[in-house]
Amino acid sequence: MTNAAVHSHGQHGIDEERTVAIQSALIREHFLTGEPSGVWDQTSKDAMLRFQAANAGRRRLPRIRAPSSSSDSGLITKAC
């Protein structure tokens, strides 16, 4: 067994689908601009760091829900 195998832990990469979802949320929350690329690059990492700094320990990006009925105002709101 190699040293790397013994000490291997934590996340080693983000798959493309998850990366697109995270980038989309960062774009929606105005921490990243442009379109999701599916590549977890330095720009994405920097955006995530800005999100984390702005939210002081908040671990997840907020969920966004669409209005559930015609009586809603039509605004998209954050679910807590």
Long-range contacts (C-beta under 8 A, 24 or more apart in sequence): 13-40, 14-40, 19-44, 22-48, 22-61, 23-47, 25-61, 25-62, 26-51, 26-61, 28-64, 29-61, 29-62
